[in-house]
């Protein structure tokens, strides 16, 4: 068990030493330039829809009314 632990720690140190000094960060991943840029609107926005807009999604809005109760 001690040998496995030592090998694991040595591997971690080696990985740390050999990592790139400026790692690539993808834009939408944590730490990227576009991470969490899109704001998700709250569900209460649907209450302000016009009735013609609500008729396009009757099943979803019926289930939503049941969940609100």
C-alpha atoms as one frame of an Amber mdcrd trajectory, in Angstrom:
protein
   0.000   0.000   0.000   2.895   2.376   0.829   4.511   1.694  -2.525   1.316
   2.534  -4.397   0.931   5.755  -2.410   4.528   6.752  -3.134   4.101   6.017
  -6.855   0.919   8.100  -6.893   2.635  11.064  -5.228   5.666  10.802  -7.538
   3.361  10.793 -10.549   1.595  13.896  -9.282   4.877  15.728  -8.808   6.084
  14.695 -12.265   2.820  15.841 -13.832   3.126  19.203 -12.062   6.722  19.664
 -13.252   5.927  18.814 -16.882   2.757  20.844 -17.301   2.762  23.743 -19.734
   3.484  27.161 -18.254   0.480  28.688 -20.016  -2.197  25.984 -20.412  -4.827
  26.316 -23.128  -8.213  27.324 -21.787 -11.183  26.814 -24.047 -13.512  29.847
 -24.188 -16.588  28.211 -22.664 -14.776  26.103 -20.058 -14.183  27.361 -16.483
 -11.484  30.019 -16.578 -12.126  30.760 -20.247 -13.051  34.139 -21.685 -16.676
  33.252 -22.484 -17.461  31.150 -19.374 -21.004  31.834 -18.111 -21.561  34.695
 -20.547 -25.062  33.637 -21.515 -27.550  34.571 -18.825 -30.349  32.040 -18.359
 -33.593  33.989 -17.922 -35.758  33.050 -14.924 -38.859  30.939 -15.439 -41.182
  33.792 -14.368 -40.615  35.452 -17.759 -43.156  33.014 -19.210 -45.880  34.657
 -17.101 -45.512  37.822 -19.180 -45.940  36.126 -22.551 -48.815  37.186 -24.773
 -51.677  34.686 -25.083 -50.832  34.065 -28.737 -47.343  33.039 -27.706 -48.713
  30.776 -24.989 -50.944  28.914 -27.462 -47.839  27.607 -29.249 -46.799  25.532
 -26.188 -50.028  24.417 -24.459 -48.747  21.116 -22.958 -45.652  22.661 -21.435
 -47.518  25.617 -19.960 -50.214  23.315 -18.499 -47.531  21.228 -16.761 -45.882
  24.423 -15.584 -49.123  25.651 -14.000 -49.441  22.328 -12.151 -45.875  22.654
 -10.857 -46.526  26.206  -9.662 -49.414  24.970  -7.491
